[in-house]
Every structure is written in C-alpha cells, then in structure tokens.
Amino acid sequence: MTAMAKARIGVLGAGLMGHGIAQIFALHGHDVVVYDPAQGALDTLKARVAANLRDLGEDERAAERVTPSSTIEGAARDADFVVEAALENLEVKQGLFAEVEKHARADAVLASNTSVIPITAIMKHVADGSRALGTHWWNPPYLVPLVEVISAERTSQRAIDWTMKLHTSIGKTPVHVKKDAPGFVGNRLQHALWREAISLVEHGICDAETVDIVVKASFGRRLAVLGPLENADLVGTDLTLAIHQTVLPSIDSRPGPSPYLKTLVDHGKLGFKSGEGFRKWSPEEQAALRLKVLHHLKAARDSGA
Ligand SMILES: NC(=O)c1ccc[n+]([C@@H]2O[C@H](COP(=O)([O-])OP(=O)(O)OC[C@H]3O[C@@H](n4cnc5c(N)ncnc54)[C@H](O)[C@@H]3O)[C@@H](O)[C@H]2O)c1
C-alpha cells in the first residue's frame, strides 16, 4: 500500500461502471489500466471517458491517463489498487481474482464493485484476504458520490483505512460497511423499499404510477438531505415506535421475490428493454426519463448536495 499522490489503478471490466470508475481515478491524476475481454469495450473506452468529461465540463485530457488492456496481467501488474467491475456473477469474479493474484504486487489492495454478492464469497480463494474488500460505487460513478467500502471476513483495518483515504482523495463519499451482508447498506435499503412498492401494486392498494408519485412527491423530496434515522429522531423515536406497532405487521416481509414480479418477467415484461414492465414505456418516454435523472444528478452535484 504505497502513497496515493499518484496511484496506479487497475480496473477489470470496461462497461457502464468500469469506464466511469476509471474516469474518476484518471481525473484525479491517477494512471488507470482497464481490462475487458470484449475488444469493442476496449476500443471505445477512451472515447466514452472523454465524452463524459466533455459533457461534465471537465478536463478531457484526463482520458489520456486511461489505458485499455486485453490482459488481466496488464491491469493488475504494478497496480496499487485493483477494482473489479465485471459481470455480476460469483464464479466470474472469483476466477478474475485468482488470475489477478498471479500478477498483482503482494501489497496491492483488491476490491470488487459487486452490487449485492457478499465480498467474502468473491474473495474466498484469494490467498491474502487481508487486502481484499468491497468498493461499491453507484451509477453513474461520476455523478453519485457514495462508495461503500466493505470489510469481508478477513479484511484488515489497514486496507480499509487506505481505501477510505484513496476514495476521499478522488472526491467520493466513502463509508465503511463493517460487516459483509448481501446488498451491503444501500441496496438493502433500496430493495426493502422496492419490495413494499411491488407489494402495494400486487395487493391492489394502488397502481405502479401512484407508488412512484407518492415517493417522488413526498419523502423522496427530503431524502437527499434527511436520512431515515435522522428523520426518526426528528419526529421522535416514540412516534416511530407507535407507527411501527401499527404498520409493520402489514408490510411485506416475504423472504423471496414477489410472485407479481416473477409473473412480469415470465411474460417478457422486462421494463425499458421490452417497452413494458410495471408500466408501458415508449422510446421517447424512456429517453426523457433517463435525461431527467441525469439533469437531476448533475444539478445535485453542482449545488454541492
Ligand atoms: N450498473 C449499475 O448501476 C451498477 C452499480 C453498482 C455496481 N454495479 C456492479 O458493477 C459490475 C459491473 O456492472 P456494469 O453495470 O458496469 O455492467 P456492464 O455489463 O456495463 O459491464 C460489464 C463489463 O464486464 C466485461 N466482462 C465480461 N466478462 C468479464 C471478465 N471475465 N473480466 C472482466 N470483464 C468482463 C463485459 O465485457 C462488460 O464490458 C457488476 O458487478 C454490477 O453488479 C453495477
């Protein structure tokens, strides 16, 4: 774990997350080598990073610090920090880290950007587990500040401290997740909400559009500045207890995915990619929603929220 003024970063996977993660490290002066088995992803890597930088009004020359590599060795050799952003598949990730260990320096920190897979499982075969951890970024990596830094069973505090510092130094908001639970913190919270959102529709309490209006026009407005536990303190833990006594018994607590969700998938209603999921989406509506989210995230970044 060397000084981080100018670190060498290896990224595995040049997709949506990998190229955005590479971009942030490069923008902050680090040299980044990105591996992907798909030549097309490598061929377009620098152009995608440059286009994002241009769009954000940032220095496009940072893309020059991003180097594509068709081998894992190219990304892992000499790196201070290797972050994996490949497919969300346990075996693929385990295989990648086995290969990384053959080439990486003994003091390199190894991280996975998995969305929900426990880091302990991903790093199971890594010989020195003390340097292996999770760094869970959010999409798009150059606009959403959070990075969850996750301790797996064998992770050392030293590796966590170093990784927290590294991500602070590139302008991210790292938080330490002390125990390795599937989905970490953010996705557990997010999907607890989605489970109830689906359940409300499944049980005919309201339609999908209404669920989304309720969230966006009420507590969603506050969420960026008022977390749920700040909110509980604000209204009082006694009131929170009283509310929970009434409402929790009827909130969905089934351990598996909703049958309603399964039916949608079985019928090919896959959301944007098929034009219909919980609701119907024309190509124009899809483009408009994507743009709206992007504008919102940019405005939040520009306001320093
Ligand atoms: N998309 C999100 O919102 C998001 C957010 C946080 C975390 N993640 C996680 O980040 C990871 C990457 O997601 P993404 O959205 O960038 O996916 P993506 O499909 O956009 O990119 C994945 C990339 O991995 C490459 N790849 C395939 N096999 C590989 C291998 N063996 N080694 C290296 N690269 C390989 C693919 O060619 C592709 O370029 C996943 O684990 C995902 O769960 C995604």
The ligand as an SDF file (V2000), in Angstrom:
LIG
                    3D

 44 48  0  0  0  0  0  0  0  0999 V2000
  -24.9710   -0.7520  -13.3390 N   0  0  0  0  0  0  0  0  0  0  0  0
  -25.0910   -0.3320  -12.0870 C   0  0  0  0  0  0  0  0  0  0  0  0
  -25.9460    0.5020  -11.7530 O   0  0  0  0  0  0  0  0  0  0  0  0
  -24.1650   -0.8580  -11.0390 C   0  0  0  0  0  0  0  0  0  0  0  0
  -23.9930   -0.1390   -9.8550 C   0  0  0  0  0  0  0  0  0  0  0  0
  -23.0980   -0.6150   -8.8910 C   0  0  0  0  0  0  0  0  0  0  0  0
  -22.4310   -1.8050   -9.1070 C   0  0  0  0  0  0  0  0  0  0  0  0
  -22.6320   -2.4910  -10.2580 N   0  0  0  0  0  0  0  0  0  0  0  0
  -21.8790   -3.7280  -10.4490 C   0  0  0  0  0  0  0  0  0  0  0  0
  -20.7230   -3.4380  -11.2380 O   0  0  0  0  0  0  0  0  0  0  0  0
  -20.4000   -4.5810  -12.0320 C   0  0  0  0  0  0  0  0  0  0  0  0
  -20.3920   -4.1640  -13.4980 C   0  0  0  0  0  0  0  0  0  0  0  0
  -21.6750   -3.6920  -13.8490 O   0  0  0  0  0  0  0  0  0  0  0  0
  -21.9110   -2.8190  -15.1650 P   0  0  0  0  0  0  0  0  0  0  0  0
  -23.2570   -2.2020  -14.9820 O   0  0  0  0  0  0  0  0  0  0  0  0
  -20.7340   -1.9740  -15.4440 O   0  0  0  0  0  0  0  0  0  0  0  0
  -22.0060   -3.9700  -16.2520 O   0  0  0  0  0  0  0  0  0  0  0  0
  -21.7320   -3.8660  -17.8330 P   0  0  0  0  0  0  0  0  0  0  0  0
  -22.4680   -5.0060  -18.4360 O   0  0  0  0  0  0  0  0  0  0  0  0
  -21.9820   -2.4940  -18.3380 O   0  0  0  0  0  0  0  0  0  0  0  0
  -20.1540   -4.1200  -17.9380 O   0  0  0  0  0  0  0  0  0  0  0  0
  -19.5710   -5.3250  -17.6270 C   0  0  0  0  0  0  0  0  0  0  0  0
  -18.2790   -5.4230  -18.4270 C   0  0  0  0  0  0  0  0  0  0  0  0
  -17.5890   -6.5640  -17.9560 O   0  0  0  0  0  0  0  0  0  0  0  0
  -16.9960   -7.1580  -19.0860 C   0  0  0  0  0  0  0  0  0  0  0  0
  -16.6590   -8.5360  -18.7710 N   0  0  0  0  0  0  0  0  0  0  0  0
  -17.3100   -9.6730  -19.0760 C   0  0  0  0  0  0  0  0  0  0  0  0
  -16.6300  -10.7450  -18.5990 N   0  0  0  0  0  0  0  0  0  0  0  0
  -15.5250  -10.2480  -17.9900 C   0  0  0  0  0  0  0  0  0  0  0  0
  -14.4210  -10.8250  -17.3490 C   0  0  0  0  0  0  0  0  0  0  0  0
  -14.3210  -12.1320  -17.2080 N   0  0  0  0  0  0  0  0  0  0  0  0
  -13.4570   -9.9890  -16.8760 N   0  0  0  0  0  0  0  0  0  0  0  0
  -13.5530   -8.6630  -16.9790 C   0  0  0  0  0  0  0  0  0  0  0  0
  -14.5800   -8.0580  -17.5920 N   0  0  0  0  0  0  0  0  0  0  0  0
  -15.5490   -8.8400  -18.0900 C   0  0  0  0  0  0  0  0  0  0  0  0
  -18.0010   -7.0010  -20.2080 C   0  0  0  0  0  0  0  0  0  0  0  0
  -17.3820   -7.1430  -21.4680 O   0  0  0  0  0  0  0  0  0  0  0  0
  -18.5030   -5.5880  -19.9350 C   0  0  0  0  0  0  0  0  0  0  0  0
  -17.7350   -4.6230  -20.6300 O   0  0  0  0  0  0  0  0  0  0  0  0
  -21.4250   -5.6500  -11.6940 C   0  0  0  0  0  0  0  0  0  0  0  0
  -20.9230   -6.4680  -10.6780 O   0  0  0  0  0  0  0  0  0  0  0  0
  -22.5970   -4.8280  -11.1910 C   0  0  0  0  0  0  0  0  0  0  0  0
  -23.4570   -5.5510  -10.3360 O   0  0  0  0  0  0  0  0  0  0  0  0
  -23.4540   -2.0450  -11.2290 C   0  0  0  0  0  0  0  0  0  0  0  0
  1  2  1  0
  2  3  2  0
  2  4  1  0
  4  5  1  0
  4 44  2  0
  5  6  2  0
  6  7  1  0
  7  8  2  0
  8  9  1  0
  8 44  1  0
  9 10  1  0
  9 42  1  0
 10 11  1  0
 11 12  1  0
 11 40  1  0
 12 13  1  0
 13 14  1  0
 14 15  2  0
 14 16  1  0
 14 17  1  0
 17 18  1  0
 18 19  2  0
 18 20  1  0
 18 21  1  0
 21 22  1  0
 22 23  1  0
 23 24  1  0
 23 38  1  0
 24 25  1  0
 25 26  1  0
 25 36  1  0
 26 27  1  0
 26 35  1  0
 27 28  2  0
 28 29  1  0
 29 30  1  0
 29 35  2  0
 30 31  1  0
 30 32  2  0
 32 33  1  0
 33 34  2  0
 34 35  1  0
 36 37  1  0
 36 38  1  0
 38 39  1  0
 40 41  1  0
 40 42  1  0
 42 43  1  0
M  CHG  2   8   1  16  -1
M  END
$$$$
